[in-house]
Amino acid sequence: MALWITDECINCDVCEPECPNQAISMGDERYEIDPRRCTECVGHFDEPQCVQVCPVECIPVNPEHVETREQLRLKFQALQAGGAR
């Protein structure tokens, strides 16, 4: 389940440097999460780091990218090997 950043984002810049997969970047109006790179920090941390630091709690699970923990782990392994799925 990749995460996504909602319209409530205040562009505070705290989430981007916390992402170990470089899945977060500035979009046209607010930060965005690339679902091909987001593993919800599986393989790195027990909890998604962006969610932990977000002051406005605007980073829910993206219902369009539902994945199991095993799928997230496989994505993590693919990213570590040098290629996104």
C-alpha atoms as one frame of an Amber mdcrd trajectory, in Angstrom:
protein
   0.000   0.000   0.000   1.862   2.986  -1.182   1.162   6.179   0.680   0.036
   9.493  -0.811   0.039  13.126   0.257  -3.349  14.844   0.409  -4.377  18.433
  -0.322  -3.876  19.245   3.364  -0.096  19.260   2.790   1.457  22.558   3.905
   4.770  21.963   2.061   6.726  22.065   5.295   9.607  20.069   3.754   9.969
  17.553   6.604   8.830  14.397   4.799  11.095  14.407   1.741  14.454  13.909
   3.506  12.976  11.170   5.717  12.112   8.840   2.818  14.763   6.108   2.472
  13.555   5.253  -1.055  13.546   8.802  -2.457   9.836   8.310  -3.242   8.865
  11.846  -2.154   9.428  14.884  -4.356   7.928  18.325  -4.870   5.073  18.276
  -7.369   3.391  21.230  -9.043   1.589  22.351  -5.881   2.665  20.043  -3.044
   4.860  17.085  -2.276   3.997  13.808  -4.008   4.840  10.165  -3.366   5.862
   7.908  -6.261   3.960   4.644  -5.641   6.599   2.720  -7.608   9.197   3.660
  -4.983   7.085   3.783  -1.797   7.432   0.693   0.380   5.916   2.326   3.487
   9.483   1.990   4.794   9.236  -1.836   4.794  12.815  -3.061   4.761  14.088
   0.107   6.438  11.892   0.922   9.443   8.916  -0.452  11.374   6.779   2.611
  10.580   6.591   4.956   7.572   8.954   7.785   8.428   7.041  10.444   6.485
   3.900   9.686   8.481   5.876   9.926  11.719   7.170  13.443  10.989   4.153
  14.971   9.210   2.773  17.787  11.405  -0.643  17.868   9.696  -1.223  14.101
   9.312  -1.859  14.294   5.570  -0.191  11.033   4.465  -2.700   8.158   4.366
  -2.573   4.859   2.489  -3.270   5.335  -1.211  -6.403   3.267  -1.993  -5.328
   3.044  -5.648  -2.093   1.232  -4.731  -3.027  -1.482  -2.246  -0.120  -3.869
  -1.572   0.566  -6.523   1.041   3.602  -6.355   3.297   5.131  -9.141   1.206
   4.623  -7.113  -1.990   6.190  -4.104  -0.263   9.149  -6.257   0.818   9.622
  -7.481  -2.767   9.501  -3.888  -4.017  12.092  -2.938  -1.379  14.355  -5.770
  -2.581  13.943  -4.682  -6.229  14.809  -1.085  -5.322  17.881  -2.251  -3.414
  18.957  -4.307  -6.427  18.793  -1.183  -8.568  15.453  -1.234 -10.361  11.886
  -0.248  -9.559   9.120  -2.578 -10.643
